[in-house]
Amino acid sequence: MIFEQIPVGQMQNFSYLIADEGTKEAAIVDPGWDIGKLLSAAKKHDIKVRSILVTHSHYDHIQQVKDLFDATDATVYVHKEDSEEIKNHGVGKIKTVDEGDIINIGKIKIKVLHTPGHSPGSVCYLIGNKLITGDTLFVGNIGRTDLPGGSPKIMLETLRRLKKLDENIEVYPGHDYGLRKSSTIKREKKTNPHMVMLG
């Protein structure tokens, strides 16, 4: 499997490239900025972008979804609660996802976890032992809950659920806001104040 964390844009965002080396099929997660950079990363590996995965529909994560769709004709996957914003961008191929759904990238299986709190349709994507968390869980922090559609109460429920995941799962956030670029569930349980407070 190819798995790349790619810094993009002016807001310390991360996009991700996931690909099956055997089938040459790839997905890009959260194309908010710099799609030229993302397409160059795909070209470097000689892989075809078939899927665009959206963790949530805030503009810094989706503003170049239409450009990437136009360049690749990839299917866009987004939770049904956050899909309206994608439809408004004029994207032609949208598949809505929900808790427990599996997205296939070649032979790679990506499991959808519905993790609302930052937005109603926020999701995390679990690929083996790697969890792409968008703006739900950062390294040492969490996403804001005071934006439209956010909920501190729902976020707490989401964090309780994430805390129960296997401690060895690696955490890959939507922004480079922490002391490191990735973490683990175990480390976040011990050092992230929002998880520590859950007891």
C-alpha angles and dihedrals in degrees: 000000000000112000120173130175107209123194111221141173136001098293099066092257126168123214120188135218117205122180144167106231091204099054096026089228117144144185129205119208121213105351096196097142145005100025089172087064091048094048090048090054090053092046091051089061093040092237133143120236104226100158139041114200120200121200092192138337104254110133097246088062100041111024092109097040091106092049091050092046090051090050097046109017085227123165114252117223118201136153113265091241091060099035099098092073091054092048089052089058090064097246111163103203113052128159117188117218136197141184114319097009117143122221115199119215101182102301093338115106117210116194120210119224114190104221109171124179102091089051131352092252101039113142138181122216118221115203109176103302095342120097120194102204105182109197095332098086126016128183101280095351146045136238121274118274098191096078122097108291093016123125129188090201094052091044090057090054090050092049091050088055095047089049089062093058121106107290092227094062110117117232119220111183133203094242137039094236102127139074089266135024096244139012142179133254088247093055093046091050089056102038111021105093092210090058096038090057090059088069 
